[in-house]
Amino acid sequence: MKVLSITQIIISVLIIALILLQAQGSGLGNTWSGGGETYHTKRGVEKVTYYSTIVLITLFIITSIVSVIN
């Protein structure tokens, strides 16, 4: 049970970091996006962080369900 809680904390910190990196218009995401673009496709590192966020959110939901069941 303790391992599950630690895992959730680590996943949540990683999710927060990835979301801050993706924030468009403000935050750290503006550093790599070029600023004034109104539309662009996800490429390279941006695509990896996007899909990593989805995977981590899914893992967080699964660990939350497991912790409720236990």
N, C-alpha and C positions, 0 to 999 in steps of 0.2 A: 504494500500500500504506500509506503514511504517513497519507493522508487517511482511510482506512478505520479505522485505529487511533484517530485523533482523534475520528472520528464515534462510535465505540464508547464512548470515554470520556465524551463529552458526553451520549450517550443513557443511559449507566449512572448518571451524576450526576442526570439528570432523573428516572429511574426511582426512585432512592433518595429524592429530594425528594417525589415524588408518593406513594410508599408511606408516608413519614412523615406526610404530611398526611392520609392515609386511616386511619391506625392508630386503632382504636376502643378506648376504655378507657384509653388512655395516649397520650402524645406530643401532637403538635399537633392531631391529629384531634379530641381531646376538647374543644378550644376552641370549635368550631362545632357539635358534635353536641348540646350541652346537658347532657351528663354522665350523668344517671340513666336515660335511655331504654333500654329493653330491646329494642325493635323499632322500626325506622323504615325507610321506603323512601328510596332515593337520589333526591335532587332537586337541581336547580340546579347549583351549583358541585361538589357531591359527585359527581353523575353525570358531569360533564365530566372530573373528575380520574380517576374510575374507568375510563372509556372511553379516556382519554389514556394511562393506565398500560398498558392492554391493547395499544394501538397501538404504544407505545414498546417493550414487551417483544417484540412481533412483529418490529419493526424491528431490535432487538438480536439476535434469533435469526437473522434473515436476514443481517445483516452478519457474524455469527460464522461462518455456513456459508460465505459468500463468502470470508472471510479464510482459512478452512481449505482451500478449493479452490485459492486463489491461492498 
